[in-house]
Amino acid sequence: MKKLFLFALLLVMALQGSAYTERNILQAKATEAQLKQMLIPNQKWVSYPAYTDRAGWDRMFGSWKAGFISQGEVALEHQWTTVKATDFLEFERTGNRTVMQTPYFKNRTALTNLLMAELAEGQGRFIDQLINGVFYHCEMTTWALSAHTVVQSSRRSLPTLGEDVFDLYAGDMGTLLAWTYYFFRDSFDKVDPEISRRLRYELQHRLLDPYMKGGFGWMAENFIEGESTVNNWNPWCNFNALACFMLLENDMDVLAKGVYKTMVSVDKFINYSQVDGACEEGPHYWTAAGGMMYDYLQLLYKATGSKLSVFDDSQVRNMGEYIAHSYVEDGWVVNFADNRARGGVDPALVYRFGKAVGSSLMMGYAKHLYKAFPQGLPASSYITRDFETLEQHAGFFACDLQRQVHPCVWYPLTQFCYIRDARQGVMLAAKGGYNAESHNHNDVGSFIFYKHNTPVLIDAGLVTYTRQTFSTERYSIWAMQSDYHNLPRINGVSQHEGREYRASDVWCNGKNLFSLDIAGAYPAEADVKSWTRTYKLQKGVLRITDKFSLGSVKAANQINFLTWGEVDASVSGKLRLRVADTETVLQYDDNQFEVRIEPFQIDDPTMTTIWGDKLCRISLEAKHQVLQDTYRFVFE
């Protein structure tokens, strides 16, 4: 009955195009009063060994012990680098984020390596330098990044004293320091009790108090359906809030109130996420979105002695399995929006999530990924994840499940469609959606085409973040524009950003065909009544049909395709695309189109590491300006 209900819910939502369903699955499990009775007090929920339990940590670290100690020995020589005022100001002066972030993250890495090394060795050798790191961070005005401090009342990047910003990285730093406090409080007190007292004070005033005060947009306290977005910031920050409350707060009334507040907030993220489970932010952000939701749910599960669990919820499972479906092969992932085309995801995280929800798909994918890309020491940048990997690694290594690949994966609510022809070695990834998704590009109706597990027609994906990226100037960046996606420019007009610019009549036959009307993604000046694009993948051949109707003719239509290969246009009606060792032929009607090949240089470091220094846009410009017509393209 539950599966039948969810199927009916999916169908109704697909017809209505709803983006938010008030399920509140966490609040349905417990009231605040009931939660108070479930929570395990005084950090007795922690399943990791005490600092003094040498045998326990030897089991936890296993063969990785020497590696962690070696990293800590390097950190013994670390010079704690001041993040200068001008480093913060650089963001508003030039838009550069890395000037501030580089020393910040080096300091955080050193602190993490010292903590892990001391837990591994247990001889006190790393304590003094760990104290230096703790006191250095206590002296910082903020743990937030310069790109995020601009939410202060001043709207400036230089941190304002007394106005604490709880962002992603303040939360990460808080959790790292909360674990430091938990494990080493007694060791610090033997040196000077002021160390622990100061650290506990800073954690309270920088994170716990601001969280209870609220007002941060990621908390979704004032969520308005149809106007608000809830993205990866929500589970990421709420996980850190939950970790800090559970590691620091021993007043059960205060603890229950704080933890319940996180439940209410995370429910907003789950409500906003589609029941079909797809992550509209893409695989690059899944680690911080669906993956961080798992971290939160797992910590809540532990904190309540397994009494509060939603791992049997089908949406939670779907949100996990999305990452397995979005993997192509050889490190390539489906990279719509702000995503890298080659993606790193922690196999151990995927395995644990899969184990929690009972997904052989996820566990098999995790083991496949681990074999294809062997991992070194657990180093996820999230200290709790590393502890969980150490605790559960034996089960992961023993897993012998194989990767499963489905020929058609259709997300009817998020409107992502993946079609594979494994025998011919090709894959199509296409999307509908709307142009106000989190990390949106104007890309309604676009697609990626893979041959021999390599993208041929591409989505350029993620650019290096600057001040411009998340500002009113976002769509002046070429990679965000529909003209640099595999899409038409209609009547001389590109797609427009905004929630109202969306696909309609979106459907998939569940096998090899995906169709949608993309007219609604274009502004009124395009004067397009309908533009139905149909994708069909059969016997290794991709066929694209564009059937359109215009209200008037203003300029020639232009069909754009983006590739990173070499293009040979020597034969009329055929374009040969050479990428690596593969060749794909694009057939078009040379009576309908003039061909323009436009290679262009790229210098963005995030892109060049994947695509090299050159991309190529293929523009097929219509020879005839007509109100109605059908265009056909064949890739084989």
Secondary structure, 3 states (H helix, E strand, C coil): CHHHHHHHHHHHHHHHCCCCCCCCCCCCCCCHHHHHHHCCCCCCCCCCCCCCCHHHHHHHHHHHHHHHHHHHHHHCCCCCCCCCHHHHHHHHHHCCCHHHHHHHHHHHHHHHHHHHHHHHHCCCCCHHHHHHHHHHHHHCCCCCCCCCHHHCCCCCCCCCCCCCCCCHHHHHHHHHHHHHHHHHHHHHHHHCHHHHHHHHHHHHHHHHHHHHHCCCHHHCCCCCCCCCCCCCHHHHHHHHHHHHHHHHCCCHHHHHHHHHHHHHHHHHHHHHCCCCCCCCCCHHHHCCCHHHHHHHHHHHHHHCCCCCCCCCCHHHHHHHHHHHHCEEECCEECCCCCCCCECCCCHHHHHHHHHHHCCHHHHHHHHHHHHHCCCCCCCCCCHHHHHHHHHHHHHHHHCCCCCCCCCEEEECCCCEEEEEECCCCEEEEEECCEECCCCCCCCCCCEEEEECCEEEECCCCCCCCCCCCCCCCHHHCHHHCHHHCCCEEECCECCCCEEEEECEEEEECCCCEEEEECHHHCCHHHCEEEEEEEEEEECCEEEEEEEEEECCCCCCCEEEEEECCEEEEEECCEEEEEECCEEEEEECCCCCEEEEEEEEECCCHHHHHHHCCEEEEEEEEECCCCCEEEEEEEEC
